[in-house]
């Protein structure tokens, strides 16, 4: 417990909310992806958001339910609300740095370069600084100043609405007489994927596949954000940060170790001897299911390839599930289907490239992997 990072989170809420609305397809800003990413990095002990909250009634209610302290910066005649919020955030952050020496990491949700001097000063005080911002509204000066910078667009759980596509108007035809048939499932729009069970902060999902996905994602996140071994105790603490109601007994296991052994038997994780007795090291399998999934992707792309030999990323996940209904990239530790496809590209199973004509990624099968 003493080795955990203590994190203070400061949100320049107007910068994040307007950035998500204007550059991420009109979506509403959601705190949960940031909370989950920080849960893999330490324990968040301070949560503050700064804005003129008269403009964000619904957001205010959501943030309050997430235990975020709301700092109101009302608009005053002849004053700059933006500068007032920036100054208040900077003063509060420095005050915490001097008065709460146990806080080791400061996280700033903003893309504003005005915070660069504050970031540099906190690093002088031996504090770790993480930035979070919408990619298109983040100044090029801010990310290099931070120890780590997370683009909100790329966080697990951020679902960016697909760009609207133009469709040709269908010709008018006389509808045939209706025939009594069984109702058919509604076809999904291009680019949409079948929803997966989501296990995250405040969500209780007692499903084996959701459990495997949650554990694999969390192990992958811990491996990416920490240089040390991921032990069972560290994994359990992180799962509880993501969902404080998490309990292995809800899935039918008597202890967390029994749950891990079950997942190891399913090749979701691998267990090796850890630094302490009864606290094994948890890793993701290097081979096995992942290679099978890459081969599945390659075969589906081969079957779907058009005249140009390529298959679009949109809708591809659903095609994989038609062949293997239990497919989930999250059970393999990948945070998104795009990340899974990039890993398959690195392994040589497929080739992936962006097509400006179709505004989509296209996958092709090159030489035999």
Secondary structure as UniProt FT lines:
FT   TURN            2..3
FT   STRAND          6..12
FT   HELIX           13..23
FT   TURN            24..26
FT   HELIX           32..39
FT   TURN            40..41
FT   STRAND          43..51
FT   HELIX           53..55
FT   HELIX           57..65
FT   TURN            66..67
FT   STRAND          69..72
FT   TURN            77..78
FT   HELIX           81..99
FT   TURN            101..102
FT   STRAND          105..109
FT   HELIX           113..115
FT   HELIX           116..124
FT   TURN            125..126
FT   STRAND          128..133
FT   HELIX           135..137
FT   HELIX           140..145
FT   STRAND          148..151
FT   HELIX           152..154
FT   TURN            156..157
FT   TURN            190..191
FT   TURN            201..202
FT   HELIX           208..225
FT   HELIX           232..242
FT   TURN            244..245
FT   HELIX           248..251
FT   HELIX           256..265
FT   TURN            266..267
FT   STRAND          270..276
FT   TURN            277..278
FT   STRAND          279..283
FT   HELIX           289..304
FT   TURN            307..308
FT   STRAND          310..312
FT   TURN            314..315
FT   HELIX           316..323
FT   TURN            325..326
FT   HELIX           329..332
FT   HELIX           337..347
FT   STRAND          351..355
FT   TURN            356..359
FT   STRAND          360..364
//
